[in-house]
Amino acid sequence: MNDPVLLITGGSSGLGAATAAAAARAGYRLVLTARGVDRLAAFAAGLGGPERVLTLPCDVGDWSQISGVVAKTEETFGRLDAVFANAGSSVGTSFLGRSGEDPELWREMVVTNVCGPAYTARAALPALMRSRGHLVLTGSASGRGVRPGSLYSATKWAVTGLAQAIRAECVGTGVRVTIVQPGLVDTEAIPADRKDDPKLDPADVARAVLYALEQPSTVDVNEIVIRPVGQDAYK
Ligand SMILES: NC(=O)c1ccc[n+]([C@@H]2O[C@H](COP(=O)([O-])OP(=O)(O)OC[C@H]3O[C@@H](n4cnc5c(N)ncnc54)[C@H](OP(=O)(O)O)[C@@H]3O)[C@@H](O)[C@H]2O)c1
């Protein structure tokens, strides 16, 4: 079977799940990861049998787990064509201490959002060089503008820089690197104080990811910024 293989981190809900569904319809075989295996397995069951979809538990902040996922992908399917480094989390923060979570809870978000895509890239790029494949990272519109008091925004600025650093190192390898930077998307992750703001549907982001993936191998879509109509310019 020659169908391309796409690995998605954070593939059990939100943007990752919507992209998995769109990619399955487009003919990709999938490797989906998340920490919560029950929800992941339940979601994946609707996308195809084990010959089409592999689910693996993985915390992207743990190097041994994400590198093990890439090894298992090649062992199972014999190839890896594209990776959507999408897993992420958010906690509210304030540097003045006026709101937000205990600073003890900040570390996990930084590890997931910054080390996660960095480890994913490091684990997957040798395989992607062999396939002349494609790395897509989930950044955020908040990784382009200043959000008062937001460490989440700072982690997404890090993803903006990470995508550029990886693309620069990949020159000459044939690997394409895309960062997708969504505004507010209607998922479990959005903060309560933004529930009534204009929102994208996760499927809107999935179409953007598929657009990047389905370009000719000579075309590298570097960045996609996608925001809901009416979203405040500073959010
Ligand atoms: N929603 C928005 O408005 C928005 C806007 C811009 C960017 N984003 C970004 O989009 C990405 C997906 O977010 P979402 O809104 O779709 O959230 P979501 O619905 O909460 O989905 C997050 C996914 O990531 C997984 N995950 C979380 N922490 C993980 C970890 N440490 N290791 C492995 N998997 C982990 C979750 O599964 P488990 O919990 O089972 O591991 C889940 O599958 C994130 O990078 C987020 O920052 C979201």
The ligand as an SDF file (V2000), in Angstrom:
LIG
                    3D

 48 52  0  0  0  0  0  0  0  0999 V2000
   -8.4380   26.3880   20.4600 N   0  0  0  0  0  0  0  0  0  0  0  0
   -7.8520   27.5080   20.0850 C   0  0  0  0  0  0  0  0  0  0  0  0
   -8.4560   28.6030   20.1100 O   0  0  0  0  0  0  0  0  0  0  0  0
   -6.4350   27.4800   19.5780 C   0  0  0  0  0  0  0  0  0  0  0  0
   -5.9680   28.5920   18.8800 C   0  0  0  0  0  0  0  0  0  0  0  0
   -4.6600   28.5790   18.4060 C   0  0  0  0  0  0  0  0  0  0  0  0
   -3.8510   27.4850   18.6240 C   0  0  0  0  0  0  0  0  0  0  0  0
   -4.3360   26.4150   19.3190 N   0  0  0  0  0  0  0  0  0  0  0  0
   -3.4400   25.2880   19.5060 C   0  0  0  0  0  0  0  0  0  0  0  0
   -4.0070   24.1650   18.8700 O   0  0  0  0  0  0  0  0  0  0  0  0
   -3.4630   22.9780   19.4480 C   0  0  0  0  0  0  0  0  0  0  0  0
   -4.5970   22.0210   19.7610 C   0  0  0  0  0  0  0  0  0  0  0  0
   -5.4300   22.6440   20.7230 O   0  0  0  0  0  0  0  0  0  0  0  0
   -7.0080   22.4050   20.7570 P   0  0  0  0  0  0  0  0  0  0  0  0
   -7.6300   23.7420   20.8740 O   0  0  0  0  0  0  0  0  0  0  0  0
   -7.4100   21.4950   19.6630 O   0  0  0  0  0  0  0  0  0  0  0  0
   -7.1240   21.7170   22.1980 O   0  0  0  0  0  0  0  0  0  0  0  0
   -7.7840   20.3640   22.7200 P   0  0  0  0  0  0  0  0  0  0  0  0
   -9.1180   20.1410   22.0870 O   0  0  0  0  0  0  0  0  0  0  0  0
   -7.6780   20.4600   24.1970 O   0  0  0  0  0  0  0  0  0  0  0  0
   -6.7920   19.2310   22.1710 O   0  0  0  0  0  0  0  0  0  0  0  0
   -5.4970   19.1020   22.6670 C   0  0  0  0  0  0  0  0  0  0  0  0
   -4.9530   17.7520   22.2270 C   0  0  0  0  0  0  0  0  0  0  0  0
   -3.5940   17.6640   22.6360 O   0  0  0  0  0  0  0  0  0  0  0  0
   -3.4400   16.5430   23.5260 C   0  0  0  0  0  0  0  0  0  0  0  0
   -2.4210   16.9100   24.5060 N   0  0  0  0  0  0  0  0  0  0  0  0
   -2.4460   17.8980   25.4310 C   0  0  0  0  0  0  0  0  0  0  0  0
   -1.3030   17.9120   26.1330 N   0  0  0  0  0  0  0  0  0  0  0  0
   -0.5140   16.9280   25.6210 C   0  0  0  0  0  0  0  0  0  0  0  0
    0.7750   16.4240   25.9140 C   0  0  0  0  0  0  0  0  0  0  0  0
    1.5220   16.9440   26.9000 N   0  0  0  0  0  0  0  0  0  0  0  0
    1.2480   15.3980   25.1750 N   0  0  0  0  0  0  0  0  0  0  0  0
    0.5130   14.8470   24.2010 C   0  0  0  0  0  0  0  0  0  0  0  0
   -0.7270   15.2720   23.8630 N   0  0  0  0  0  0  0  0  0  0  0  0
   -1.2290   16.2780   24.5930 C   0  0  0  0  0  0  0  0  0  0  0  0
   -4.8250   16.2740   24.0880 C   0  0  0  0  0  0  0  0  0  0  0  0
   -5.0210   14.9350   24.5110 O   0  0  0  0  0  0  0  0  0  0  0  0
   -4.6220   14.4170   25.9910 P   0  0  0  0  0  0  0  0  0  0  0  0
   -5.0470   15.4870   26.9510 O   0  0  0  0  0  0  0  0  0  0  0  0
   -5.3250   13.1220   26.1460 O   0  0  0  0  0  0  0  0  0  0  0  0
   -3.1330   14.2400   25.9560 O   0  0  0  0  0  0  0  0  0  0  0  0
   -5.6790   16.5760   22.8610 C   0  0  0  0  0  0  0  0  0  0  0  0
   -5.6570   15.4760   21.9670 O   0  0  0  0  0  0  0  0  0  0  0  0
   -2.6500   23.4370   20.6520 C   0  0  0  0  0  0  0  0  0  0  0  0
   -1.2790   23.5000   20.2930 O   0  0  0  0  0  0  0  0  0  0  0  0
   -3.1910   24.8300   20.9150 C   0  0  0  0  0  0  0  0  0  0  0  0
   -2.2670   25.6360   21.6020 O   0  0  0  0  0  0  0  0  0  0  0  0
   -5.6140   26.3770   19.7850 C   0  0  0  0  0  0  0  0  0  0  0  0
  1  2  1  0
  2  3  2  0
  2  4  1  0
  4  5  1  0
  4 48  2  0
  5  6  2  0
  6  7  1  0
  7  8  2  0
  8  9  1  0
  8 48  1  0
  9 10  1  0
  9 46  1  0
 10 11  1  0
 11 12  1  0
 11 44  1  0
 12 13  1  0
 13 14  1  0
 14 15  2  0
 14 16  1  0
 14 17  1  0
 17 18  1  0
 18 19  2  0
 18 20  1  0
 18 21  1  0
 21 22  1  0
 22 23  1  0
 23 24  1  0
 23 42  1  0
 24 25  1  0
 25 26  1  0
 25 36  1  0
 26 27  1  0
 26 35  1  0
 27 28  2  0
 28 29  1  0
 29 30  1  0
 29 35  2  0
 30 31  1  0
 30 32  2  0
 32 33  1  0
 33 34  2  0
 34 35  1  0
 36 37  1  0
 36 42  1  0
 37 38  1  0
 38 39  2  0
 38 40  1  0
 38 41  1  0
 42 43  1  0
 44 45  1  0
 44 46  1  0
 46 47  1  0
M  CHG  2   8   1  16  -1
M  END
$$$$
